[in-house]
Amino acid sequence: MPGRSIRVLVALAGAAMGAHAQWLNQPAPGTPKGKDGKPNLAARTPRSRGGHPDLSGVWQSQSATEEELRRLIPGGRNGLGEVPPSKYFLNILSDFKPEEAPLLPAAAASFRQRAENFSPDSPLSHCQPEGVPMAETAPGPYKIVQTPGLMVMLYERETVFRQIHTDGRKLPNDPQPAWYGYSVGHWDGDTLVVDTAGFNDRGRRAE
């Protein structure tokens, strides 16, 4: 029985955000730099040979502000370590008003229930993988390796990976359920459109 599926649109508006990772003193070749010699994070998005944005590099989501933490977490307590998580890690729909969230009624009810029991029900509380899209919004770095037909995400937090195939293949009809599912993607202008199916329904994601 196929698992549930989701579609994620990745809008590209800048270069990869710097993050702590291995090989700290080995600069990535081709990194744009400012007059001070430091990486220019406001530079134009690099392009692949095919003309699409090149997402290769180390990424990390931006931490939520204190105001956002107080709004999204009871008492504003982090509880996830020293690094404040992204507001999207706490609520992937944090930019929407509750009544305007793009969810079906059944999914909205499940989303509210999980939001109310974030800590005890979270996979992180049981030392399990975060799932999609929580892994991309978690307070930790991950590396994207982009090739013409495949994109790979290497997550440092749990030492796990995710693959997005961009070689034209279709999603499997009856996939074996997995934490990160099965993903295929294609470019729509400068936006990477990713369809994922085959979740094991044990991770956290947008419903």
VENKAQUI-V916796 format. One record per residue. OMEGA is omega in whole degrees, -180 to 180 (* if undefined). BURIAL is b if it has 24 or more other C-alpha atoms within 12 Angstrom, else e. D_LAST is the distance of its C-alpha to the last C-alpha in Angstrom with 1 decimal. Layout:
<<OMEGA/BURIAL/D_LAST> <OMEGA/BURIAL/D_LAST>>
This chain:
<<-177/e/17.8> <176/e/15.2> <178/b/12.0> <-178/b/8.6> <176/b/8.6> <175/b/7.4> <-179/e/10.2> <175/b/11.5> <180/e/14.7> <178/e/17.1> <-175/e/19.8> <-176/e/23.1> <-179/e/25.5> <-179/e/27.5> <-180/b/28.6> <-179/b/27.0> <-180/b/27.1> <-180/b/29.7> <177/e/28.8> <180/e/30.6> <178/e/30.9> <179/e/33.6> <-176/e/36.7> <-175/e/36.7> <178/e/40.1> <-177/e/39.5> <177/e/38.4> <-179/e/36.3> <178/e/38.6> <179/e/38.1> <179/b/36.5> <-177/e/37.6> <177/e/39.8> <-180/e/41.3> <180/e/45.0> <178/e/44.6> <180/e/43.5> <179/e/40.0> <180/e/36.8> <-177/e/36.0> <178/e/32.3> <-179/e/32.8> <178/e/34.4> <179/e/33.2> <178/b/30.4> <-177/b/32.2> <175/e/32.1> <180/e/32.1> <179/e/34.9> <179/e/32.8> <179/e/32.5> <175/e/28.8> <179/b/27.7> <-177/b/28.4> <-178/b/25.6> <178/b/27.8> <-180/b/28.3> <-177/b/27.1> <171/b/24.2> <-179/b/22.9> <-180/b/20.6> <-178/e/22.6> <176/b/23.0> <176/b/22.1> <178/e/25.2> <179/e/26.7> <179/e/25.9> <178/b/22.2> <179/b/22.3> <-179/e/24.2> <-173/e/21.7> <-179/b/18.5> <177/b/20.2> <-180/e/22.6> <180/e/26.0> <-179/e/24.8> <-178/e/25.3> <179/b/23.7> <-177/e/24.0> <-179/e/22.9> <-175/e/26.3> <-176/e/28.5> <177/e/26.1> <-179/b/23.9> <174/b/20.3> <177/b/18.6> <179/b/17.1> <173/b/13.9> <180/b/14.1> <-180/b/14.3> <-177/b/11.7> <-180/b/10.0> <-175/b/10.6> <179/b/14.1> <-178/e/15.9> <168/e/14.7> <-177/e/16.4> <-177/e/14.3> <-179/e/15.6> <-179/e/14.8> <-178/e/11.1> <-178/e/9.9> <171/e/7.3> <-177/e/8.5> <-179/e/10.5> <179/e/9.1> <179/e/5.4> <179/e/7.7> <178/e/9.8> <180/e/7.7> <180/b/6.8> <-179/e/10.6> <-180/e/11.7> <179/b/10.5> <-179/b/11.9> <-179/e/15.1> <-173/e/15.6> <-174/b/14.7> <-176/e/18.0> <-177/e/18.7> <-177/e/15.4> <175/b/14.7> <-180/b/15.6> <180/b/18.2> <-179/e/20.0> <178/e/20.7> <179/e/21.7> <179/e/18.9> <-178/b/17.1> <-174/b/14.3> <-177/b/12.1> <3/b/10.4> <-177/b/10.4> <-178/b/11.9> <-179/b/15.1> <-178/b/15.9> <-178/b/15.7> <-180/b/17.6> <179/b/21.2> <-177/b/22.9> <170/b/24.2> <-176/b/23.1> <175/b/25.2> <174/b/24.4> <-174/b/26.9> <175/b/27.0> <-178/e/29.1> <-176/b/29.7> <-175/e/27.5> <174/b/25.2> <-178/b/23.4> <173/b/23.1> <179/b/21.4> <-175/b/23.5> <-179/b/22.1> <-174/b/24.9> <-176/b/23.1> <-176/e/22.6> <178/e/24.8> <-178/e/22.1> <176/b/21.3> <179/b/18.9> <173/b/20.3> <-178/b/19.5> <-179/b/22.1> <-177/b/23.5> <176/e/26.4> <-180/e/25.4> <178/e/24.1> <176/e/21.5> <178/b/18.6> <-179/e/20.0> <-177/e/20.0> <-175/e/19.7> <172/e/18.6> <-176/e/19.3> <-178/e/16.1> <-179/b/16.1> <-176/b/14.5> <176/b/14.1> <179/b/13.9> <-172/b/16.1> <171/b/16.1> <-177/b/18.3> <173/b/19.1> <-179/b/21.6> <172/b/23.1> <-171/e/23.1> <178/e/25.9> <-180/e/25.1> <175/e/21.3> <180/b/19.8> <-176/e/17.1> <173/b/15.1> <-178/b/13.4> <178/b/12.1> <176/b/12.0> <177/b/13.4> <175/b/11.3> <178/b/13.1> <178/b/10.1> <179/b/12.2> <178/b/10.9> <180/b/8.7> <172/b/6.1> <-177/b/3.8> <*/b/0.0>>
